[in-house]
Amino acid sequence: MTRVSPYALLVLANLLWGGNFVIGRAIAESLPPYTLSFLRWCTALLVFLPFAWPNVRKEWPIVRKHIPTVIFMALTGVAGFNTLLYIALHYTTSINASLVNSSTPIVICILSFFMLRERLNKNQTAGIILSLAGVLFILSKGSLATLFAFSFNIGDLLVIAALICWSIYSVLVKRYTGILPGYSTFLICIIIGIGILFPFFIYEAFITHVPITWSFGSLLTVLYTGIFASIVAFISWNSAVSQVGPGKAGIFLNLIPVFASVFAILFIDERLTWYQAAGGIFVVLGVYISTRITSPSGSGPLPLEQSAGANRS
């Protein structure tokens, strides 16, 4: 049997995460955000449970010892990140969301400085400044008046809140690497995340009566986000990272906004604006500079044994 190239797996993972932004935007009027996030992780649980449950039975005492941390990881990495992203996609374009989200490695560097007392080198400092400038350029649509008035799109600000959630999760992963077992912890995070999302799902579906349009497209969205964007991308990314290392793999995360932009233009008639292109170049360049020496962190799920985060996605 031919072994799949780790670089092909890296491309596949980021392609699936890029698609998550576009499909979340496309289905925004049919599936409300809490419902989509809840059903996504229920689907992921059904798929992932047979693989991870044997590990949980053996490693539960270790996970239980750190259950407050695991709960916080579930809150930020499973429930918080995805739900805030899906809410944001009701108000902003998938291109904007993916470009802003690509600054996640920079936020992780900043949080690592404050939470883990990691020193920032010159590359990281320069990359942070460059990427943040790019994000502000995207948020302000290239307008100084918008920037000084601080009149940003609420969707873009929610994307920032989402990537902060993921960055906190990633720093916790980094902090507990070698302490918490990866697959068991991820499964428990999914279960706890579903528990956190359940009351919001009930409130959205049965109390506020937010309209839900069930169709073949809605079903495909749940299956795509739950199986492909969550589990297939997760397994592909980690298999590749185990072979080439996080340093080489991290640069592939810059493919997420590329794929998201291409899919958005092809399938949902979005247009790439000049300020998105210019700001995106600054963000990606800043990430590249900041991660040239140190191992980068990204924005999709990654087991604890590997790194501080990879999506979401």
C-alpha positions as CSV (number, residue, x, y, z in Angstrom):
1,M,0.0,0.0,0.0
2,T,1.4,3.4,-1.0
3,R,2.1,5.7,1.8
4,V,0.5,9.1,1.6
5,S,3.0,12.0,1.5
6,P,3.0,14.1,4.7
7,Y,2.9,17.2,2.6
8,A,-0.2,16.0,0.8
9,L,-1.8,15.5,4.3
10,L,-0.8,19.0,5.3
11,V,-2.5,20.4,2.2
12,L,-5.6,18.3,2.8
13,A,-5.9,19.4,6.4
14,N,-5.7,23.1,5.5
15,L,-8.0,22.7,2.5
16,L,-10.6,21.2,4.8
17,W,-10.1,24.0,7.4
18,G,-10.3,26.6,4.6
19,G,-13.6,25.1,3.5
20,N,-15.0,25.4,7.0
21,F,-15.0,29.2,6.7
22,V,-16.9,29.1,3.4
23,I,-19.4,26.5,4.3
24,G,-20.1,28.3,7.6
25,R,-20.8,31.5,5.7
26,A,-22.9,29.7,3.0
27,I,-25.2,28.0,5.5
28,A,-25.5,31.0,7.9
29,E,-29.1,31.6,7.0
30,S,-30.2,28.0,7.3
31,L,-28.4,26.7,10.4
32,P,-28.0,29.1,13.4
33,P,-24.6,29.1,15.0
34,Y,-25.2,27.3,18.3
35,T,-27.1,24.5,16.4
36,L,-24.4,24.1,13.8
37,S,-21.6,24.0,16.5
38,F,-23.6,21.6,18.6
39,L,-24.4,19.2,15.8
40,R,-20.8,19.5,14.4
41,W,-19.3,18.2,17.7
42,C,-22.0,15.5,18.2
43,T,-21.1,14.2,14.8
44,A,-17.4,14.4,15.6
45,L,-18.0,12.5,18.8
46,L,-19.7,9.6,17.0
47,V,-16.8,9.3,14.6
48,F,-14.0,9.8,17.1
49,L,-15.4,7.8,20.0
50,P,-14.5,4.3,18.7
51,F,-10.8,5.3,18.1
52,A,-10.2,7.2,21.3
53,W,-12.4,5.3,23.9
54,P,-9.8,2.5,24.6
55,N,-7.3,5.2,25.4
56,V,-9.8,7.0,27.7
57,R,-10.4,3.9,29.7
58,K,-6.7,3.6,30.5
59,E,-5.8,7.3,30.8
60,W,-8.9,8.6,32.6
61,P,-7.1,8.9,36.0
62,I,-4.6,11.3,34.4
63,V,-7.3,13.4,32.7
64,R,-9.4,13.5,35.9
65,K,-6.5,14.9,37.9
66,H,-6.4,17.9,35.6
67,I,-10.2,18.2,34.9
68,P,-10.5,22.0,35.6
69,T,-7.9,22.6,32.9
70,V,-9.6,20.2,30.5
71,I,-12.9,22.0,31.1
72,F,-11.4,25.3,30.3
73,M,-9.8,23.8,27.2
74,A,-13.2,22.5,26.1
75,L,-14.8,25.9,26.8
76,T,-12.2,27.8,24.6
77,G,-11.1,25.2,22.0
78,V,-14.3,23.3,21.3
79,A,-17.3,25.4,22.4
80,G,-16.0,28.9,22.2
81,F,-13.8,29.1,19.1
82,N,-16.2,27.4,16.7
83,T,-19.4,29.0,18.0
84,L,-18.0,32.5,17.9
85,L,-16.7,31.8,14.4
86,Y,-20.1,30.7,13.1
87,I,-21.7,33.7,14.7
88,A,-19.1,36.0,13.1
89,L,-19.9,34.5,9.7
90,H,-23.4,35.9,9.9
91,Y,-21.9,39.4,9.8
92,T,-18.6,39.2,7.8
93,T,-17.3,37.4,4.7
94,S,-15.5,34.1,4.9
95,I,-12.5,35.8,3.2
96,N,-12.3,38.4,5.9
97,A,-12.7,35.8,8.6
98,S,-10.0,33.5,7.3
99,L,-7.6,36.4,6.8
100,V,-8.1,37.7,10.3
101,N,-7.9,34.2,11.7
102,S,-4.5,33.6,10.0
103,S,-3.0,35.9,12.7
104,T,-3.7,33.2,15.3
105,P,0.1,32.2,15.6
106,I,0.8,35.8,16.5
107,V,-1.8,35.9,19.3
108,I,-0.4,32.6,20.6
109,C,3.1,34.2,20.7
110,I,1.7,37.1,22.7
111,L,-0.2,34.9,25.1
112,S,2.8,32.6,25.6
113,F,4.8,35.7,26.6
114,F,2.2,36.6,29.3
115,M,1.0,33.2,30.4
116,L,4.1,31.0,30.0
117,R,6.8,33.8,30.4
118,E,8.3,32.9,27.1
119,R,10.7,35.5,25.8
120,L,10.0,37.0,22.3
121,N,12.9,37.1,19.9
122,K,13.4,39.8,17.3
123,N,11.7,37.8,14.6
124,Q,8.6,37.2,16.7
125,T,8.4,40.9,17.7
126,A,8.8,42.1,14.1
127,G,6.2,39.5,12.9
128,I,3.7,40.5,15.6
129,I,3.9,44.2,14.6
130,L,3.6,43.3,10.9
131,S,0.7,40.9,11.3
132,L,-1.2,43.2,13.6
133,A,-0.8,46.0,11.1
134,G,-2.2,43.7,8.5
135,V,-5.2,42.7,10.6
136,L,-6.0,46.4,11.4
137,F,-5.7,47.2,7.6
138,I,-8.3,44.4,6.9
139,L,-10.6,45.5,9.8
140,S,-10.5,49.1,8.8
141,K,-10.9,48.3,5.1
142,G,-7.8,50.3,4.4
143,S,-9.4,53.5,5.8
144,L,-7.8,55.7,8.4
145,A,-11.1,57.3,9.2
146,T,-12.6,53.8,10.1
147,L,-9.5,53.0,12.1
148,F,-9.6,56.2,14.2
149,A,-13.4,56.0,14.6
150,F,-13.1,52.3,15.7
151,S,-16.2,51.5,13.7
152,F,-15.3,47.9,12.8
153,N,-17.6,45.2,11.5
154,I,-19.0,43.2,14.5
155,G,-18.3,40.0,12.6
156,D,-14.6,40.8,12.3
157,L,-14.4,41.6,16.0
158,L,-16.1,38.2,16.8
159,V,-13.5,36.5,14.7
160,I,-10.9,38.1,16.9
161,A,-12.7,36.8,20.0
162,A,-12.8,33.4,18.4
163,L,-9.1,33.3,17.6
164,I,-8.3,34.5,21.2
165,C,-10.3,31.5,22.5
166,W,-8.3,29.2,20.2
167,S,-5.0,30.8,21.2
168,I,-5.8,30.4,24.9
169,Y,-6.6,26.7,24.2
170,S,-3.3,26.3,22.3
171,V,-1.3,27.8,25.1
172,L,-2.9,25.4,27.5
173,V,-2.1,22.5,25.1
174,K,1.5,23.7,25.0
175,R,1.6,24.0,28.8
176,Y,0.3,20.5,29.4
177,T,2.2,18.7,26.6
178,G,3.6,15.5,28.1
179,I,1.3,15.7,31.0
180,L,-2.2,15.2,29.5
181,P,-2.6,12.3,26.9
182,G,-3.6,13.7,23.5
183,Y,-6.4,11.6,22.1
184,S,-8.1,11.0,25.4
185,T,-8.0,14.7,26.3
186,F,-9.4,15.7,22.9
187,L,-12.3,13.2,23.3
188,I,-13.1,14.4,26.8
189,C,-13.0,18.0,25.5
190,I,-15.5,17.2,22.8
191,I,-17.8,15.6,25.4
192,I,-17.6,18.6,27.8
193,G,-17.9,21.0,24.9
194,I,-21.1,19.4,23.8
195,G,-22.4,19.7,27.4
196,I,-21.5,23.4,27.4
197,L,-23.2,24.0,24.0
198,F,-26.4,21.9,24.8
199,P,-28.3,24.6,26.8
200,F,-27.5,27.2,24.1
201,F,-28.7,24.8,21.4
202,I,-31.9,24.2,23.4
203,Y,-32.4,28.0,23.9
204,E,-31.8,28.7,20.2
205,A,-33.9,25.9,18.8
206,F,-36.8,25.8,21.2
207,I,-37.1,29.1,23.0
208,T,-36.0,31.8,20.6
209,H,-37.4,29.7,17.7
210,V,-34.6,30.8,15.4
211,P,-35.6,29.4,12.0
212,I,-33.7,26.2,10.9
213,T,-33.9,25.2,7.3
214,W,-33.3,21.5,7.0
215,S,-32.1,20.5,3.5
216,F,-29.6,18.3,1.8
217,G,-27.2,21.2,2.0
218,S,-27.7,21.5,5.8
219,L,-27.1,17.8,6.3
220,L,-23.9,18.0,4.2
221,T,-22.7,21.0,6.2
222,V,-23.1,19.0,9.5
223,L,-21.3,16.0,8.1
224,Y,-18.5,18.1,6.5
225,T,-17.8,20.1,9.7
226,G,-18.2,17.1,12.0
227,I,-16.3,14.6,10.0
228,F,-13.9,16.3,7.6
229,A,-13.2,19.7,9.2
230,S,-12.9,18.1,12.7
231,I,-11.7,14.5,12.5
232,V,-10.2,14.0,9.0
233,A,-8.3,17.2,9.1
234,F,-7.2,16.5,12.7
235,I,-5.8,13.0,11.9
236,S,-4.2,14.3,8.6
237,W,-2.5,17.2,10.3
238,N,-1.1,15.2,13.2
239,S,0.1,12.3,11.1
240,A,2.0,14.8,8.9
241,V,3.4,16.8,11.9
242,S,4.7,13.5,13.4
243,Q,6.7,13.0,10.2
244,V,7.9,16.4,9.3
245,G,7.7,18.3,12.6
246,P,5.7,21.3,13.6
247,G,8.3,23.7,12.2
248,K,7.9,22.6,8.6
249,A,4.2,22.0,9.0
250,G,3.4,25.4,10.5
251,I,4.0,27.3,7.3
252,F,1.3,25.3,5.6
253,L,-1.3,27.0,7.8
254,N,-0.9,30.0,5.5
255,L,-2.9,28.0,3.0
256,I,-6.1,28.3,5.0
257,P,-6.9,31.9,3.9
258,V,-5.8,31.0,0.3
259,F,-8.2,28.0,0.1
260,A,-11.0,30.0,1.9
261,S,-10.6,32.8,-0.6
262,V,-10.6,30.6,-3.6
263,F,-13.7,28.6,-2.4
264,A,-15.5,31.8,-1.5
265,I,-14.9,33.3,-4.9
266,L,-15.9,30.1,-6.7
267,F,-18.9,29.0,-4.7
268,I,-20.5,31.9,-2.9
269,D,-19.7,34.8,-5.1
270,E,-17.5,36.7,-2.7
271,R,-14.9,39.1,-4.1
272,L,-11.4,39.6,-2.9
273,T,-10.9,43.3,-2.3
274,W,-7.6,45.2,-2.5
275,Y,-7.5,45.9,1.2
276,Q,-8.0,42.2,2.0
277,A,-5.2,41.2,-0.4
278,A,-2.9,43.9,1.0
279,G,-3.7,43.2,4.7
280,G,-3.5,39.4,4.1
281,I,0.0,39.7,2.6
282,F,1.1,41.6,5.8
283,V,-0.5,39.0,8.1
284,V,1.0,36.0,6.3
285,L,4.4,37.7,6.0
286,G,4.4,38.5,9.7
287,V,3.5,34.9,10.6
288,Y,6.3,33.7,8.3
289,I,8.9,36.0,9.9
290,S,7.9,35.2,13.4
291,T,8.0,31.5,12.9
292,R,11.2,31.2,10.9
293,I,13.2,30.1,13.9
294,T,10.8,29.0,16.5
295,S,8.2,26.3,16.0
296,P,5.0,27.9,14.9
297,S,1.5,27.3,16.3
298,G,-1.6,27.4,14.3
299,S,-5.3,27.3,14.3
300,G,-6.6,23.7,14.0
301,P,-6.9,20.8,16.4
302,L,-3.6,19.1,17.3
303,P,-2.9,16.4,19.9
304,L,-1.2,17.4,23.1
305,E,1.9,15.3,22.3
306,Q,2.6,17.3,19.2
307,S,2.3,21.1,19.5
308,A,0.4,24.1,20.8
309,G,-2.3,24.0,18.2
310,A,-2.8,23.8,14.5
311,N,-8.8,25.1,12.8
312,R,-11.0,25.0,12.7
313,S,-11.7,24.4,13.0
